Amino acid sequence: MSEEKDKKEEAKPDVPEPRWNVINELYDGFDKVLGDKQDDEKLTFFEIQASIMMLTEKVNQEKLSLFMQYVKDEHSPKLPDSMYR
């Protein structure tokens, strides 16, 4: 039984664990802003949906930007530290 556990730990992919505290903080921030605006300005369904769509688009842009930076870093030549000094 412990051998199976060891194999599972060894086969674990090199993926970082999500930082749930950051995720919850972002969600709580959006929830607070949405609640405040709903109370103050009586938002319509369209206004709420449009803001969620805009946030989704912003997240997709950030993901693409991070992915492009990752690809650039992976394919750039690794130069020695002493080069061009």
C-alpha positions as CSV (number, residue, x, y, z in Angstrom):
1,M,0.0,0.0,0.0
2,S,2.8,2.5,0.8
3,E,4.5,1.6,-2.5
4,E,1.4,2.8,-4.4
5,K,1.5,6.0,-2.4
6,D,5.2,6.5,-3.2
7,K,4.5,5.9,-6.9
8,K,1.7,8.5,-6.9
9,E,4.0,11.1,-5.2
10,E,6.8,10.4,-7.7
11,A,4.4,10.6,-10.7
12,K,3.0,14.0,-9.5
13,P,3.3,16.5,-12.4
14,D,5.5,19.6,-12.0
15,V,2.5,21.9,-11.6
16,P,2.3,24.5,-8.8
17,E,-0.4,24.2,-6.2
18,P,-3.1,26.9,-6.6
19,R,-2.8,29.7,-4.1
20,W,-6.3,29.5,-2.8
21,N,-5.9,32.5,-0.5
22,V,-5.1,34.7,-3.6
23,I,-8.0,33.2,-5.5
24,N,-10.4,33.8,-2.6
25,E,-9.1,37.4,-2.1
26,L,-9.8,38.2,-5.8
27,Y,-13.3,36.6,-5.7
28,D,-14.1,38.4,-2.4
29,G,-13.0,41.7,-3.9
30,F,-15.2,41.3,-7.0
31,D,-18.1,40.2,-4.8
32,K,-17.8,43.2,-2.6
33,V,-17.6,45.6,-5.5
34,L,-20.6,43.9,-7.2
35,G,-22.6,44.0,-3.9
36,D,-21.8,47.7,-3.3
37,K,-22.7,48.7,-6.8
38,Q,-25.9,46.6,-6.7
39,D,-27.0,48.4,-3.5
40,D,-25.9,51.9,-4.7
41,E,-26.9,51.9,-8.3
42,K,-29.5,49.1,-8.8
43,L,-27.6,47.3,-11.5
44,T,-29.4,45.6,-14.3
45,F,-28.8,42.0,-15.4
46,F,-27.1,43.4,-18.6
47,E,-24.7,45.6,-16.6
48,I,-23.7,42.7,-14.4
49,Q,-23.3,40.3,-17.3
50,A,-21.3,42.9,-19.3
51,S,-18.9,43.5,-16.5
52,I,-18.4,39.7,-16.0
53,M,-17.7,39.4,-19.8
54,M,-15.2,42.2,-19.6
55,L,-13.4,40.6,-16.6
56,T,-13.4,37.3,-18.5
57,E,-11.8,39.0,-21.5
58,K,-9.2,40.6,-19.3
59,V,-8.3,37.3,-17.7
60,N,-8.0,35.7,-21.1
61,Q,-5.7,38.5,-22.3
62,E,-3.5,38.1,-19.2
63,K,-3.3,34.3,-19.7
64,L,-2.2,34.8,-23.3
65,S,0.4,37.4,-22.2
66,L,1.8,35.0,-19.6
67,F,1.8,32.2,-22.1
68,M,3.6,34.3,-24.7
69,Q,6.2,35.3,-22.1
70,Y,6.7,31.6,-21.1
71,V,7.2,30.6,-24.7
72,K,9.6,33.4,-25.3
73,D,11.6,32.5,-22.2
74,E,11.7,28.8,-23.2
75,H,13.0,29.4,-26.7
76,S,15.5,32.2,-26.0
77,P,19.1,31.1,-25.9
78,K,20.7,30.7,-22.5
79,L,23.7,32.9,-22.4
80,P,26.5,32.6,-19.9
81,D,26.5,35.2,-17.1
82,S,29.9,36.5,-18.2
83,M,28.9,37.1,-21.8
84,Y,28.9,40.7,-23.0
85,R,30.6,42.2,-20.0
